[in-house]
Amino acid sequence: MHACAAMPDAAESDLYSLAEIAAAADVADAVVLDLAARGHLALVGPIPDAAPMHALVAGPAAIAAVRA
């Protein structure tokens, strides 16, 4: 398991990009993008074609993903 970078406690209104989640979890972008594409990471809106790592996740789901 990777050592996790610190992510602050998230309020319901906080949003984090897939890139931020990957960095905080110390995993490759492809890992987080795959989780989102398979529906295992709930997104706020669709994955943008031009910049998929800019897709957003609500704070509590992002924190849970980093801690998993």
N, C-alpha and C positions, 0 to 999 in steps of 0.2 A: 504494500500500500504506500502511496505517496504521502509525504508530509504536506499538509494543506496550508496555503497562505491564509492569513486572517481575512475574513469577510465580516463586516459589521452586522449586528442584529438588524434585521430588516422589518420595516413597517409594511403593511399591506400595499401601500402606494409606491414603494421602492421598486425599481426595475433594474435588471442587470442584463447585459448582452451575453450571448453565447461565448464570445471571446473572453469576457470578464470571468465567467464561470470556469472556462477551461484553464485560465491562468491561475485562478484561486485554487482549483483542484489539482493543479500541476499535471494536467493531462493534455494530450494533443487535441487541437481543434476538432479533428475528425471524430474523436470519441464523443464529444458533446453534440456535434452536429448530427451524428448518427442517432443519439438518444432522442433528439428533437424530431428528426425525420421519422422515427419509428413511433412517435407519440408517447415516449417515456418521460418527456420533459415538456410540460405544458407551456406553450408560447402565448404571448400577447400579440395576436395577429399572425399572418403567414410568414414563412421564411422568405426574406427578400432575395430575388434572383441575383441581383448585382453584388450584394454583400451579405451572404448568408450568416456570417458570424456576428452581424449587427442585429439579428433577431433578438427580441426581448422576452424575458421571463420575469414573472412577479417575484418579489423578494423572498417570500417564504419558500417557494418552490426552488429558487436558485440556491438558497442556503441549504436546503435539504439535499440537493444534488451534490454540492461541494462536500458535505459531511458524509455522504454515502460511500 
